[in-house]
């Protein structure tokens, strides 16, 4: 076999690509090439969980994309970082592990992604993980991905927030990734032995000694090579030299929700008008490529804290040094957590079947990038409306692969999304004003008590919301005219070409996207290899039976699920 010929070529060593590289090479029967534009992930700032804001804002480790002016956010340009390093966005993200609600995946199947309902995907979530508290009908115990609760909510603010949710009449849920998502409880993270457990650590490194797996870093892929309607390989650039490699079986794009549609369009696959405007010859017209773009927005609801217990006291250089030294020596302490250790998932109103609002609780008041902390103690909630109806797009601008695509989310275009954020403000105030928070709750910093009316909330949200960094759905699975890939992850109309990453989600789930992206790659690996799918789960899903009549049960008691 020629040195430039492989069975499978995977583009992108990110959350999905590392999974595929491991699974497609594990039987030793096929030659696998994994191409990644970025380089090593061995930096302490990637591996130390508490340093999560650094790689996300570093050009070396992330594509620093920026949107077009967003018309419904006062024409702000929004930051859209994507991983450009081994592990991809799993090496720069917040490490929060949320699978999404069971109904999110039933929704996928209803949208045309046959075989991707909850009963059929749950076994792949289990296959991927080792849950720190042991396996059961919902949680895995033998998978590559380490998942835990960080420091077990040692800071008293975490538990106070959970109890405040119960005081307000919401459920308590001990494990939102199990039978019941709705409610308040501990939050989970992809951390193992105090270290960020990215897909590079979990999947790629254990596979790197295999002779049939080749990794090429600092490789910028220019396009997929086509012979008529069949993918035959890719062209990439490394060190100023152009290379072409061929795939005997398949080319698999795992470049993410920005990179995968962009690469399809660079290859002449996409909407005719978009390609022609960019000066790219149309090889295969596929109108949905780059369409259907979805994301989660969030803002920080910030309060002063009346007790000297918040992490704002740990932001001086000497405290950071102590935290760093402890982590380097022992992989324990505040350096070993992302600090999001409690959370909540609630429904915004009666008639919403499953949760559409999500809370990340942080026992500090600061920006996601660690800046602009105020003097004194504080805490904050990251809150967002997670089932948006607004849709955007990713569009190639030039045949030059170095030129970033045009990105427009159309955030808050839909009135239901704006209404969802009004609910975020009003419901959060009610929760934080419960008795459980009395000992800690100080004055409201943001939005500020003067923000009350719909118009005032809308104006605040337009200026304050930020991306939760969950772009998705730009190469959706399905069978309709906007679908890009089949439920088997094959690109419609092109042989030997697949897309496997968060771009193929038909709709965005209620939660962070790393867990479902890994699940998609695990299931796709079986599809690619022609294996029988894992046996569907019969584990029940617990929901509020009276969801049509009430926004919350109203009679939840502390300590009871």
C-alpha positions as CSV (number, residue, x, y, z in Angstrom):
1,X,0.0,0.0,0.0
2,X,1.3,3.5,-0.9
3,X,2.4,5.8,1.9
4,X,-0.2,8.3,1.0
5,X,-3.1,5.9,0.9
6,X,-5.3,5.0,3.9
7,X,-8.5,3.3,4.6
8,X,-10.0,6.1,6.6
9,X,-9.0,9.8,6.6
10,X,-10.4,11.8,9.6
11,X,-10.2,15.5,9.4
12,X,-10.0,17.1,12.9
13,X,-8.6,15.6,16.1
14,X,-11.3,17.1,18.2
15,X,-14.1,15.8,20.4
16,X,-15.4,13.5,17.7
17,X,-12.2,12.9,15.7
18,X,-10.2,11.5,18.6
19,X,-13.1,9.1,19.3
20,X,-13.2,7.9,15.7
21,X,-9.4,7.6,15.5
22,X,-9.5,5.2,18.5
23,X,-12.4,3.1,17.4
24,X,-11.6,2.8,13.7
25,X,-8.0,1.7,14.5
26,X,-8.7,-0.6,17.5
27,X,-9.1,-3.8,15.5
28,X,-5.7,-3.2,13.7
29,X,-7.3,-4.0,10.4
30,X,-7.5,-0.6,8.8
31,X,-5.0,2.2,8.2
32,X,-6.3,5.5,9.7
33,X,-5.0,9.0,9.1
34,X,-6.0,11.7,11.5
35,X,-5.3,15.3,10.4
36,X,-5.3,18.2,12.8
37,X,-4.5,21.9,12.1
38,X,-3.4,22.6,15.7
39,X,-0.6,21.0,17.7
40,X,0.1,19.6,21.1
41,X,-2.3,19.9,24.1
42,X,0.4,19.3,26.8
43,X,0.2,22.9,28.1
44,X,-0.5,23.2,31.8
45,X,-3.2,25.8,30.9
46,X,-5.1,23.1,29.0
47,X,-4.5,20.2,31.5
48,X,-5.3,22.2,34.7
49,X,-9.1,22.4,34.9
50,X,-9.2,25.8,36.7
51,X,-7.3,27.4,33.9
52,X,-10.1,26.8,31.4
53,X,-10.4,30.5,30.4
54,X,-6.8,30.6,29.0
55,X,-6.8,28.2,26.1
56,X,-10.2,29.4,24.9
57,X,-8.8,32.9,24.5
58,X,-5.4,31.8,23.0
59,X,-4.9,31.9,19.2
60,X,-2.4,29.0,19.5
61,X,-5.2,26.7,20.8
62,X,-8.4,28.0,19.3
63,X,-9.8,29.4,16.1
64,X,-10.8,32.9,17.2
65,X,-13.8,33.3,15.0
66,X,-16.0,36.3,15.1
67,X,-19.6,36.6,13.9
68,X,-21.0,39.2,11.5
69,X,-22.8,42.0,13.4
70,X,-25.7,40.2,15.0
71,X,-28.8,42.3,14.1
72,X,-30.9,41.3,17.2
73,X,-28.0,42.0,19.6
74,X,-27.5,45.7,18.8
75,X,-25.2,44.6,15.9
76,X,-22.5,43.2,18.3
77,X,-19.9,40.9,16.9
78,X,-19.8,37.8,19.0
79,X,-16.7,35.7,19.9
80,X,-16.9,32.1,18.6
81,X,-13.7,30.2,19.6
82,X,-13.3,26.6,18.3
83,X,-10.6,24.2,19.3
84,X,-7.4,24.1,17.2
85,X,-5.3,21.7,19.2
86,X,-5.3,17.9,19.9
87,X,-8.7,17.3,21.6
88,X,-10.3,20.2,19.8
89,X,-12.9,22.0,21.8
90,X,-12.7,19.3,24.5
91,X,-9.3,20.8,25.2
92,X,-10.5,24.4,25.6
93,X,-14.0,24.0,26.9
94,X,-15.5,24.3,30.4
95,X,-15.4,20.5,30.9
96,X,-19.1,20.5,31.8
97,X,-20.7,17.1,31.2
98,X,-24.3,17.3,30.2
99,X,-25.9,14.7,27.9
100,X,-29.1,16.7,27.2
101,X,-32.6,15.7,28.0
102,X,-33.9,12.3,26.8
103,X,-36.6,14.1,24.7
104,X,-33.9,16.0,22.8
105,X,-32.9,12.8,21.1
106,X,-36.5,11.7,20.5
107,X,-36.8,15.1,18.8
108,X,-33.8,14.2,16.6
109,X,-35.6,11.1,15.4
110,X,-38.8,13.1,14.8
111,X,-36.7,15.5,12.7
112,X,-35.6,12.6,10.5
113,X,-32.6,11.1,12.3
114,X,-33.9,7.6,12.4
115,X,-32.2,5.5,15.0
116,X,-31.0,8.4,17.2
117,X,-33.8,8.4,19.8
118,X,-32.9,8.3,23.5
119,X,-33.3,4.5,23.9
120,X,-30.8,3.9,21.2
121,X,-28.2,6.6,22.1
122,X,-28.2,6.0,25.9
123,X,-26.0,2.8,25.5
124,X,-23.4,4.9,23.6
125,X,-23.3,7.5,26.4
126,X,-22.7,4.7,28.8
127,X,-20.0,3.1,26.5
128,X,-18.1,6.4,26.5
129,X,-17.8,7.1,30.2
130,X,-16.6,5.9,33.5
131,X,-18.8,7.6,36.1
132,X,-17.0,8.2,39.4
133,X,-19.8,6.8,41.4
134,X,-20.2,3.5,39.5
135,X,-22.2,2.2,36.6
136,X,-26.0,1.6,36.5
137,X,-28.8,1.6,34.0
138,X,-27.9,5.2,33.0
139,X,-24.2,5.5,33.8
140,X,-21.1,3.8,32.4
141,X,-18.3,2.2,34.4
142,X,-15.8,1.1,31.7
143,X,-15.5,3.9,29.2
144,X,-12.5,6.1,28.3
145,X,-14.1,9.3,29.5
146,X,-13.7,10.1,33.2
147,X,-16.6,12.0,34.7
148,X,-17.0,13.3,38.3
149,X,-18.2,16.2,40.4
150,X,-14.9,18.0,40.9
151,X,-14.4,18.8,44.6
152,X,-17.8,17.4,45.8
153,X,-19.4,20.9,46.4
154,X,-17.2,21.7,49.4
155,X,-18.0,25.4,49.1
156,X,-21.3,26.0,51.0
157,X,-22.6,28.2,48.2
158,X,-23.1,25.2,45.9
159,X,-25.5,23.5,48.3
160,X,-27.3,26.7,49.2
161,X,-28.1,27.2,45.5
162,X,-29.5,23.6,45.2
163,X,-31.6,24.1,48.3
164,X,-32.9,27.5,47.0
165,X,-34.2,25.7,44.0
166,X,-36.0,23.3,46.2
167,X,-37.3,26.2,48.3
168,X,-38.7,27.7,45.1
169,X,-40.7,24.5,44.5
170,X,-38.5,22.7,42.0
171,X,-37.3,19.1,42.0
172,X,-34.1,17.9,43.5
173,X,-32.2,15.6,41.1
174,X,-29.2,13.7,42.3
175,X,-28.1,12.9,38.7
176,X,-29.4,15.0,35.8
177,X,-27.7,12.6,33.4
178,X,-29.8,9.7,34.6
179,X,-33.5,9.2,34.9
180,X,-34.5,12.9,35.5
181,X,-32.8,16.0,34.2
182,X,-35.3,18.5,35.6
183,X,-34.3,20.0,38.9
184,X,-31.4,21.2,41.0
185,X,-28.3,19.2,42.1
186,X,-24.6,18.5,41.6
187,X,-23.0,19.2,38.2
188,X,-20.6,16.9,36.4
189,X,-17.4,17.5,34.6
190,X,-14.9,15.6,32.4
191,X,-12.0,15.6,34.9
192,X,-10.0,12.5,35.9
193,X,-7.4,12.4,38.7
194,X,-7.5,16.2,38.8
195,X,-6.7,16.6,35.1
196,X,-8.9,17.8,32.2
197,X,-10.1,14.6,30.5
198,X,-10.4,15.7,26.9
199,X,-10.9,13.3,24.1
200,X,-7.1,13.6,23.4
201,X,-6.4,12.2,26.9
202,X,-9.3,9.7,26.9
203,X,-9.3,8.4,23.4
204,X,-6.3,9.5,21.3
205,X,-3.3,8.9,23.6
206,X,-4.2,5.2,24.3
207,X,-4.3,4.6,20.6
208,X,-1.2,6.4,19.6
209,X,1.1,3.4,19.8
210,X,-0.9,1.6,17.1
211,X,1.0,1.1,13.9
212,X,-2.1,1.5,11.8
213,X,-2.9,5.0,13.2
214,X,-1.1,8.0,11.8
215,X,-1.5,11.5,13.3
216,X,-0.4,14.6,11.3
217,X,-0.6,17.9,13.2
218,X,-0.3,21.5,11.9
219,X,-2.1,20.2,8.7
220,X,-4.5,22.7,7.2
221,X,-7.0,20.8,5.0
222,X,-7.8,22.6,1.8
223,X,-10.6,20.4,0.4
224,X,-12.0,17.0,-0.1
225,X,-10.9,15.4,-3.3
226,X,-13.7,14.1,-5.5
227,X,-14.0,11.8,-8.4
228,X,-17.5,12.7,-9.7
229,X,-19.8,12.0,-6.8
230,X,-17.3,10.0,-4.8
231,X,-14.8,11.3,-2.2
232,X,-11.3,9.9,-2.9
233,X,-9.1,11.8,-0.4
234,X,-8.1,15.2,0.8
235,X,-5.6,17.9,0.0
236,X,-3.8,19.5,2.9
237,X,-0.9,21.8,3.6
238,X,1.8,21.4,6.2
239,X,5.0,23.4,6.5
240,X,4.3,25.3,3.3
241,X,4.0,22.1,1.2
242,X,0.8,20.7,-0.3
243,X,0.0,17.0,0.1
244,X,-2.7,14.8,-1.3
245,X,-3.7,11.6,0.4
246,X,-6.3,9.0,-0.7
247,X,-8.9,7.0,1.2
248,X,-9.8,3.5,0.1
249,X,-12.9,3.5,2.2
250,X,-14.0,6.9,3.5
251,X,-13.2,10.5,4.2
252,X,-14.8,11.6,7.5
253,X,-15.1,15.3,8.4
254,X,-14.9,16.0,12.2
255,X,-13.9,19.6,12.0
256,X,-16.8,20.9,14.0
257,X,-19.9,23.0,13.3
258,X,-17.9,25.8,11.7
259,X,-15.1,23.8,10.1
260,X,-17.1,20.9,8.6
261,X,-19.6,23.0,6.6
262,X,-16.8,25.3,5.6
263,X,-14.7,22.4,4.3
264,X,-17.6,21.0,2.4
265,X,-18.2,24.3,0.8
266,X,-14.5,24.7,-0.1
267,X,-14.8,21.3,-1.8
268,X,-17.7,22.5,-3.9
269,X,-20.5,20.9,-1.9
270,X,-23.2,23.3,-0.6
271,X,-25.7,25.9,-1.7
272,X,-25.1,27.0,-5.3
273,X,-25.5,30.7,-4.6
274,X,-23.0,30.6,-1.7
275,X,-20.4,28.7,-3.7
276,X,-20.7,30.8,-6.8
277,X,-20.5,34.0,-4.9
278,X,-17.2,32.7,-3.3
279,X,-15.9,31.8,-6.8
280,X,-16.0,28.0,-6.1
281,X,-17.1,25.6,-8.8
282,X,-20.2,23.6,-7.8
283,X,-19.5,19.9,-7.5
284,X,-22.6,18.9,-5.7
285,X,-25.5,21.2,-4.8
286,X,-26.6,20.6,-1.3
287,X,-28.5,23.6,0.1
288,X,-28.4,22.7,3.8
289,X,-24.6,22.9,4.1
290,X,-23.9,25.6,6.6
291,X,-27.6,26.3,7.3
292,X,-29.6,25.6,10.5
293,X,-26.8,27.1,12.7
294,X,-27.8,27.0,16.4
295,X,-26.1,28.0,19.7
296,X,-26.8,28.6,23.3
297,X,-26.7,32.1,24.7
298,X,-26.2,32.9,28.4
299,X,-25.7,35.8,30.7
300,X,-24.2,36.1,34.2
301,X,-26.7,36.9,37.0
302,X,-24.4,38.3,39.7
303,X,-24.8,39.0,43.4
304,X,-22.6,40.2,46.2
305,X,-22.0,37.6,48.9
306,X,-22.5,38.5,52.6
307,X,-20.2,35.7,53.8
308,X,-16.4,35.5,53.2
309,X,-16.6,32.2,51.3
310,X,-16.5,33.0,47.6
311,X,-13.7,32.4,45.1
312,X,-13.3,36.1,44.6
313,X,-10.9,35.8,47.6
314,X,-8.7,33.5,45.5
315,X,-8.1,35.8,42.5
316,X,-4.9,37.6,43.7
317,X,-1.6,36.4,42.3
318,X,-0.4,34.8,45.5
319,X,-3.6,32.7,45.9
320,X,-3.4,31.6,42.3
321,X,0.2,30.6,42.8
322,X,-0.7,28.4,45.8
323,X,-3.5,26.8,43.8
324,X,-1.2,26.2,40.9
325,X,1.6,24.7,43.0
326,X,-0.8,22.4,44.8
327,X,-2.2,21.2,41.5
328,X,1.2,20.6,40.0
329,X,2.3,18.6,43.0
330,X,-0.9,16.7,43.9
331,X,-3.5,17.3,41.1
332,X,-5.9,18.3,43.9
333,X,-7.5,21.5,45.3
334,X,-9.1,24.4,43.5
335,X,-6.9,23.7,40.5
336,X,-8.6,20.4,39.9
337,X,-12.2,21.7,39.2
338,X,-13.9,23.9,36.7
339,X,-15.8,25.4,39.7
340,X,-19.2,24.7,38.2
341,X,-20.2,22.1,40.8
342,X,-24.0,22.6,41.1
343,X,-26.6,23.4,38.6
344,X,-30.3,23.5,37.7
345,X,-32.5,22.5,34.7
346,X,-36.0,24.0,34.7
347,X,-38.9,24.6,32.4
348,X,-39.6,28.3,31.6
349,X,-43.4,27.9,31.7
350,X,-46.3,25.5,31.9
351,X,-46.8,23.7,28.6
352,X,-43.0,23.2,28.0
353,X,-42.5,19.5,28.1
354,X,-38.9,19.3,29.2
355,X,-36.4,21.8,30.6
356,X,-35.4,24.7,28.4
357,X,-33.4,26.7,30.9
358,X,-30.1,25.8,32.4
359,X,-28.1,27.1,35.3
360,X,-24.4,26.8,35.9
361,X,-23.6,28.0,39.5
362,X,-20.3,29.6,40.2
363,X,-19.2,30.6,43.8
364,X,-17.6,33.8,42.4
365,X,-18.6,36.8,40.4
366,X,-16.4,37.3,37.4
367,X,-16.4,37.0,33.6
368,X,-15.9,33.6,31.9
369,X,-12.4,34.7,30.9
370,X,-11.6,35.5,34.5
371,X,-11.5,39.2,34.1
372,X,-13.4,42.1,35.7
373,X,-13.9,40.7,39.2
374,X,-15.1,43.3,41.6
375,X,-13.9,44.0,45.1
376,X,-15.4,41.8,47.8
377,X,-17.2,38.4,47.7
378,X,-19.8,37.4,45.2
379,X,-21.5,34.6,43.3
380,X,-23.1,34.2,39.9
381,X,-25.4,32.0,37.9
382,X,-24.8,31.4,34.2
383,X,-28.4,31.2,32.9
384,X,-29.7,30.7,29.4
385,X,-32.6,29.7,27.3
386,X,-31.5,26.4,25.7
387,X,-34.0,25.5,23.1
388,X,-33.7,28.5,20.7
389,X,-35.8,28.8,17.6
390,X,-33.5,31.3,15.9
391,X,-31.4,30.0,13.0
392,X,-28.2,31.2,11.4
393,X,-25.6,30.1,8.9
394,X,-21.9,29.5,8.1
395,X,-20.9,30.6,4.6
396,X,-17.6,30.2,2.7
397,X,-16.3,33.6,1.5
398,X,-13.4,32.6,-0.7
399,X,-11.7,29.5,-2.2
400,X,-8.8,30.3,0.1
401,X,-9.0,27.9,3.1
402,X,-7.2,30.4,5.3
403,X,-10.0,32.9,5.0
404,X,-12.6,32.4,7.8
405,X,-16.2,31.8,6.8
406,X,-18.9,34.3,7.4
407,X,-20.8,33.3,10.6
408,X,-24.2,34.7,11.5
409,X,-26.3,33.1,14.3
410,X,-29.3,35.5,14.2
411,X,-29.3,35.3,18.0
412,X,-32.7,36.2,19.5
413,X,-34.3,36.6,16.1
414,X,-37.3,34.6,17.3
415,X,-39.7,36.2,19.8
416,X,-39.9,33.0,21.8
417,X,-36.2,33.2,22.4
418,X,-36.5,36.8,23.7
419,X,-39.4,35.7,25.9
420,X,-37.2,32.8,27.2
421,X,-34.6,35.3,28.5
422,X,-37.3,37.4,30.2
423,X,-38.2,34.2,32.0
424,X,-34.5,33.7,32.9
425,X,-34.4,37.0,34.7
426,X,-37.6,36.7,36.6
427,X,-37.3,33.1,37.6
428,X,-33.7,33.5,38.7
429,X,-34.6,36.4,41.0
430,X,-37.3,34.3,42.6
431,X,-34.9,31.4,43.2
432,X,-32.1,33.5,44.7
433,X,-34.5,35.2,47.0
434,X,-35.4,31.9,48.7
435,X,-34.6,31.3,52.4
436,X,-31.6,29.0,51.6
437,X,-29.7,32.0,50.2
438,X,-30.6,34.4,53.0
439,X,-27.2,34.1,54.7
440,X,-25.3,34.7,51.5
441,X,-27.4,36.9,49.3
442,X,-26.2,40.5,49.0
443,X,-27.2,43.2,46.5
444,X,-27.9,42.3,42.9
445,X,-24.9,43.5,40.7
446,X,-26.2,42.4,37.3
447,X,-28.7,42.9,35.8
448,X,-29.5,45.3,38.7
449,X,-32.9,45.7,40.4
450,X,-33.7,48.7,38.1
451,X,-34.1,46.2,35.2
452,X,-37.8,45.1,35.5
453,X,-40.0,45.6,32.5
454,X,-39.9,43.5,29.3
455,X,-38.3,46.4,27.5
456,X,-35.6,46.9,30.2
457,X,-34.9,43.1,30.3
458,X,-34.7,42.9,26.5
459,X,-32.2,45.9,26.4
460,X,-30.1,44.3,29.1
461,X,-30.0,40.9,27.4
462,X,-29.0,42.4,24.0
463,X,-26.0,43.9,25.6
464,X,-25.1,41.3,28.2
465,X,-25.6,37.9,26.6
466,X,-22.6,35.9,25.4
467,X,-22.3,32.7,23.5
468,X,-22.1,29.5,25.7
469,X,-19.8,28.3,22.9
470,X,-22.2,25.6,21.6
471,X,-22.4,26.2,17.8
472,X,-24.1,23.2,16.2
473,X,-26.5,21.8,13.6
474,X,-24.9,23.1,10.4
475,X,-24.8,19.7,8.6
476,X,-28.0,18.3,10.0
477,X,-29.0,14.6,9.9
478,X,-32.2,13.8,8.2
479,X,-34.0,13.2,4.9
480,X,-35.6,16.6,4.1
481,X,-34.3,19.2,1.6
482,X,-32.1,20.9,4.3
483,X,-30.5,17.6,5.5
484,X,-26.8,17.3,4.8
485,X,-26.1,13.8,6.1
486,X,-28.2,10.6,6.3
487,X,-29.0,9.0,9.7
488,X,-25.9,6.8,8.9
489,X,-23.8,10.1,8.8
490,X,-23.2,9.8,5.0
491,X,-23.3,13.0,3.0
492,X,-26.3,13.0,0.8
493,X,-25.4,12.3,-2.8
494,X,-21.6,11.8,-2.2
495,X,-20.2,8.3,-1.8
496,X,-17.5,7.6,0.8
497,X,-17.9,10.9,2.6
498,X,-19.3,11.4,6.1
499,X,-19.6,14.1,8.7
500,X,-19.3,13.1,12.3
501,X,-19.4,16.0,14.9
502,X,-21.9,18.4,16.5
503,X,-22.7,19.8,13.1
504,X,-24.9,16.8,12.3
505,X,-27.3,17.4,15.3
506,X,-30.7,18.2,13.8
507,X,-31.5,20.4,16.8
508,X,-29.5,21.6,19.8
509,X,-30.0,19.7,23.0
510,X,-30.7,21.2,26.4
511,X,-27.2,21.2,27.8
512,X,-23.5,21.5,26.9
513,X,-22.5,19.8,23.7
514,X,-19.3,17.8,24.5
515,X,-21.1,14.8,25.9
516,X,-23.5,14.3,23.0
517,X,-20.7,15.0,20.5
518,X,-18.7,12.1,21.9
519,X,-21.8,9.9,21.9
520,X,-22.4,10.7,18.2
521,X,-18.9,9.7,17.4
522,X,-19.2,6.5,19.4
523,X,-22.3,5.5,17.6
524,X,-21.0,6.6,14.2
525,X,-17.9,4.5,14.7
526,X,-20.1,1.4,14.9
527,X,-22.1,2.5,11.8
528,X,-18.9,3.0,9.8
529,X,-17.5,-0.4,10.8
530,X,-20.9,-2.0,9.9
531,X,-21.3,-3.4,13.5
532,X,-24.7,-4.2,15.0
533,X,-25.8,-1.2,17.2
534,X,-25.7,-1.6,20.9
535,X,-29.0,-3.0,22.4
536,X,-31.5,-0.2,23.0
537,X,-32.0,0.8,26.6
538,X,-35.3,0.2,28.4
539,X,-34.4,2.6,31.3
540,X,-37.3,4.8,32.1
541,X,-37.3,8.6,31.8
542,X,-38.8,10.6,34.7
543,X,-40.6,13.8,33.9
544,X,-43.3,16.0,35.5
545,X,-46.6,14.4,34.7
546,X,-48.3,17.7,35.0
547,X,-46.0,19.7,32.7
548,X,-48.9,21.0,30.7
549,X,-50.5,22.5,33.7
550,X,-47.6,23.8,35.8
551,X,-44.1,25.3,35.4
552,X,-42.8,23.5,38.5
553,X,-44.2,21.0,41.0
554,X,-44.4,23.6,43.7
555,X,-44.3,21.0,46.5
556,X,-40.7,19.7,46.3
557,X,-39.1,19.0,49.7
558,X,-35.5,19.3,50.4
559,X,-33.6,16.1,50.1
560,X,-36.2,14.2,48.1
561,X,-35.8,13.5,44.3
